[in-house]
């Protein structure tokens, strides 16, 4: 998400009236208590209009919005892969997943609430027989779609259709700049499948696809190579943080970047950040000094949330656990009631005034780090991030803690041929 201040004006009504006439036709304007949000579907840029003298945007956003800016929607837990670090432990379809008509009803509600776009994922969302129908319906109802895929269904024909469709972004998952690194965590053949999808999109004239990389200990050294791949395909690189949720909890100790690698990543983002998307994944790194592009805050239950395949609403896409379940959109009042009246969301939007991190001189920079990373490593939510760049996470991890059991697991019941097997590779010293 790109944050940009449009202008400051004394009168909110006058400002909104002026903005509504001066903004491009592709831009949607949504009033908020501090002013308004403006989202340009053409450039995919989010901007803000706020009253003179109002609090800083980050402070406003921490108190929550009338509706999400965007939300993640896991359409299905079914998946053709079994990635070692899958945050939703996907593989098998949940038989209770929302029907086509229920999905369309959700889109209708999001349109009424002026949610600008949805990040559709899974599982592998394209394996749903009605996936493309749902995408078309969303676009027709002024809800933009950004969907993540391993490339399975991005055929030449489908790529040409995507190239002719407005308001749809495609994000191809790739966790290694080489087959060896990628397939180690995503499964044999997944690198070639992603490259084939990117080639099909480029050949069809689809512009600005996204390449999504989960940063791990194995691929931090490939950042320049990832950028070169993105440039080759005319795509944008998107880096995200490895969280210890889902199956990621099983491999986090082995795969999460070392302290030295975190500094390498931070320096690389500072040098390249204006051209790299992160989805605010790395706001915990801001304690190094210069803030990274973005809001630099935890948006869980404030500006984002997650809808799972059965309609359960969670505070965060990386925190699929009963403790962060806010409600179900099939209940009376639908999604709007969950977003605006959930006691969990109200708690998350309350100012944080206590806890270990609030006493730290770097708190205003990193805001205490990632809620999901703390929870799934058994650390208190008001304590340090397990990857705290000031070193407070390491002693916390060494102390007494209870790692929560996985509350849901949709992993395949039987191993698949292409399922990754993580190996510890060592080099034998010569005598």
N, C-alpha and C positions, 0 to 999 in steps of 0.2 A: 504494500500500500504506500502510495506517495502522498505526503502531506504538503500542502501548499496553501498559504493564506491569500485569498483573493483580494480583500480590502477590508479596512475597518471603517465603519460609519456610525454616526451617533444614533440615528433612528433605525430600528430594526425593520419596521414596515417599509420605510423608504428604501432601505438597502435591498430587501427582498424584491421589491418592485423593480428596482433598477437592475438587479441581477437577472431577473426572469426575462427581461427584454434584451439584455446584452449577451447572454450565454448562447452558445451554438444549439441548434435543434437536437443534436445528439446528447445534450446534457440534461440530466434530471436534477431538480432542486428539491431538497427535503428540509422543511423547517425543523429546528431543534431549539431548546431553551436558550442556547448561547448565540443563536443565529441560524445558520443553515449549513447543510452539506450539499455539495454539488459533485455529481459523478458524470464524467464524460465517457460515454460508451465507445466513442470512436478512438480516443487516446488511452482509455482505461485509467484515467487519472482522477484521483479524488482530491477535491479542494474544499476549502472552508470559508464561510462568511461569518464573521463574529462582530458583536457590538464593541465599540470602543470602551476600554476599561474593564471588559470581562476577563475572567481568569484565563490563564494559558490553556491551550487546547488539551494538553496532556492531563491537566488537572480536571478539566471538564469531562474528558473521556473516562477518567477513572470513576466518575460518579454515574456512568452509564448513559445510554442513549435511549430515545423512545422506541427505536427499532435497531437491529444490527445493521452495521454497514454491509457486511456480508456474513454468510454462515457456511459451515461445512455440512454437506449432506451425504452421508454414506448410504447409497442406494441399496447396496447388497453386501453381504459378507462373502458371497461366492467369489472365487478367484481361481485362475488357472495356474498361479504361482503360489509359493509358500515362502515368501521372503523371511529371512531369519530375524529381521528386526521389525516386522509388521506391527504397527501400533494398535491395530484392532484385532490381532490374532485371527485374520481372515483365512478363508478356505472353503467353508461350507455355507450354503445359503440357509438363512433362518426361514422356516416355513411360514412365519407370521409377518414377513416383510410386507410393506405397504403395497396395495394394488395400484394399478395404473390410475384408476379414478381417484384414489386417495392421494396419490402423488400430485395429480392435477389440482385437487382441492388445496393442497399445501401451497402450490404455486399461486393460486388465486389469492390466498391469504397474504403471501409475501408481497404480491403486487399491491394489495390494498395498504400494506404497511410501508411500502416504498423501500423494500430491501433491494439494494441495487443489483446484487448478483449472488449466485450460489457457487461454492466450490464443491463440485460433485466428485465423490470418490467411492471407495469401497474398502475391501474387496476390489475387484475389477468391475467397474460399473457397466462397461460395454457388454458384459455377458448377459445382462438382463435383456430379454427379447424386446421390451418396450423402451429401451434406453433412448433411442433416437427420437421416438415419439414424444418422450418427456422433454428432451432438449428442445425440440421444435415448439412444443407448447409453452415452455418457459420464455423463449425468445419472443414468441407472438404476444406474450403477456408482460412484456417490458421487464423481465427478470433476466439479466445477463447470466451466462453459464461459463464457468471455467471448470473443465473436467480433467482429472488426472487418470492416466492410463499407462499400462505397460506396453501399449502399442498393438495388442492382440488383434483388434478389429479395425485398425487404421489401414484399410486396403486402398489401392489407387482410386477406386470409385468413391469410397467414403471420404477420402482426402479431397477429391474434387468437390463433393457436396459441402464439406466444411469450408473450403475456400470461397464458396459462393454464399455463405451464411454470415449475417452480421451478428455481433454480440456474443460470439462463441470463441473462447480461448481453449487451446489444447495444451496440456502439460504432460510431457513424456518423462517417465521415471527412469533415472539412470544413476546408479550409485558407484560407478567406476568408469574411468576414462579409457579403460582397456577391458577386454572380456574377462581376463583373469581376476581383476579386482571386483568388477561388477557381478559376475556370475557366482563369485564366492558367497555373496549374501543374497542374491536374487534368484539364483538357479541357472543351470546350464541352458544356454541358448537365449537368455533374456537380453543380453547385450545386442545380439544380432537382431532380435525382434524390435528393440527400441530404435536401432539404426535404420531398419527397414521402414518403420513408421515415419521417422524424420525425413527420410528420402522421399517417401510417397507424398508427404505434406509439401515439401519443397518443390517437387516436380509438378504438383497441382497448383502451385502459386499461392499456397497458404502463407501468409506473412506473420512473422513474429510468434512462432510457436515457443513454448517454454520448455526448458530442460530442467527437471527438478532433481536435485542431488541431496541426499541425506549425508551430512558430513560425518565421517567416521575416521578412526585411527588409520585405516588403510588407504583412504583417498585424499586426505588433507594435502599430501604431496602432489596431487594431480590438479590443483585448482587452475593453473594456467592451461593445462590440457583440456579441462572442461570448458573453459572460456573459448579455446580454439575450436572445439567441436561446435559450440553454440554459434560462433561467428561463421563457421563453414556452412551451417544450415540457415543462416539469417535468423537465428533464434535468440531468445533471452535466457540467460542462466539464472536459476533460482536455487539458492542454497537454504537448507533447513537443518535444524538441530536434531540430533539423535536423542530421543527421549526414552527413558526406561519403562515404557508402557507397552502393554500387550506382550508379544514375543520379544520386543526390544528389551524387556526386563531380564530375559534369559541371557542376552549377549552384551548387555550394557558394559559390564566390567571389562569385557574383551575389546569392544569396539568404540567406546566413547573416546574422543580425542584426549591426548595427554595435555598437561598444563602448558608445555612448550608448544604443542600444536595449536592450542587455543590462541596463543599470542601470535603465531604465524597466521592463523585465520583472521584475527582482528586486524593485523597490519595489512593483510591482503584486501580485506573489505574496505578499510579506510582509503586505500589506493584505488580501488575499483568500484566502490560501493554505489556510485551514482548510476552505474550501468548494470548493477546486479540486484535482483529481487531477493528478499529474505523473509518477508512476511513477519517482520519483527521477531524472528526466531532467536536472535542473538543479543537481545537487549542486556543480558547479564554481562556481556563483554564491555559495556559502556563504562564500567568501573576502571578500565584501563586509562581512560582519559576522554578523548574526543567521542561524542555520541555518534552512533551510526545512523544513516538515513532511516526515517520512519518515526513512529510515535515513541518507541522505546518504553513500552509498558506492557504488562500482562493484560490482554484484552478479554480474558475469560469472563463471560457473563456481563461484560460491560459493552463491548462493541462487536463481539463474535460469540458463537456458540456452535454446538453440533447437533444435528438431527441424525439418529441412527436408523437402520433399515425398518425398525418396527414403530418408529415415531417417538421414541424416547428422546428427550432433549437434555443434553449435557452441557456443562459450562464451557468445556474446552474440547477441541478435537483430540487432544493428547491425554485427556483424563476421562477415559471411558471406564468409570467405576461407580458403584452405587453411591458413594459419598458425594459425587458431583452430578447426580441425577436430579434435574429440576422439575421434571414432570413429563407427561406424554401429550402430544398435540392432538390425539384422538379424543381426549377428555373434553368436557364442556369448556368453552372459551378458546379452545384451539391453541395454536402457537402463541398468539398475541397475549393470552392470559399467562402462559408460562413465562414469557419474556418480561412482562411488565409486573407480575404479581408474585413470582416465585420468591420464597423466603431465602433460598440459597443465593439467588442473584442479588437480592437486596443486601445480603451479608457481604458478598464480594464487592459490591459497589460502595461499601462503607469505608471511610478513611481508616488507614492502618496507623495506629498510634502506639502500639506495643510490640514487643518481641525483640529478639536479638538484633535483627537487621536494622531496625529503626534507630538504633544507637550508633550505627556505623556511619562514618563521615562520607562514605560512598553511596549511601542509600538513595539519595536523590538522583544518582546516575543510573544505577541498575535496578532500583525498586525492589530489591530482595530476590530477584531472579525468577525462575520458572516454577509455578505451583505444581505442575505435573511431575517435574524432575524431582522435587522434594518429596512429594507424596509417595511415589513409586520406589524411592530408595529408603523409605521409612523415616524421613526427616520431618520435623515439625514445619508447618506451613509458614510460621512466623520466624523461622530460622534461616540459615544461609542456604543458598543454592549448592547442590553437591559439586558443581563445577565453578564455584565462586573463584573469581580470578585473583582475589586477595588472600586466598589460601584458607578461608574459614570453613570451607566445605570438607576438607580432608579430615580434620579432627572430629567433625560431626559424624562423618561416615565411620570413623574408627570407634566411636562411642556405642553405647547400647541403643539399639533401634530394632523395630519390627517391620520387616518388609511385607506389605499387604499381599494376600493371596489374589490371584487373578479372578475377577468377578465374572468374566465371560470369556469363553474360548471357542472360536469357530474354526480352529485349525483342522486340517484334514485328519481323518481318523487313521489313514494308512499313508505311509511315505509315498511320494511321487517320484517318477524317474528323474525329473529335473530339480528336485528339492535340494537346496544348498546344504552342504555339510561343512560346518566351520572346523577348520584344522589350525592347530598352532604350529607354525612353520619355524623351525630353528635351523641354524647353520652350524655344522660340525667344524670345530676348529682343527686345523691341520697340526699334526705333531711337529 
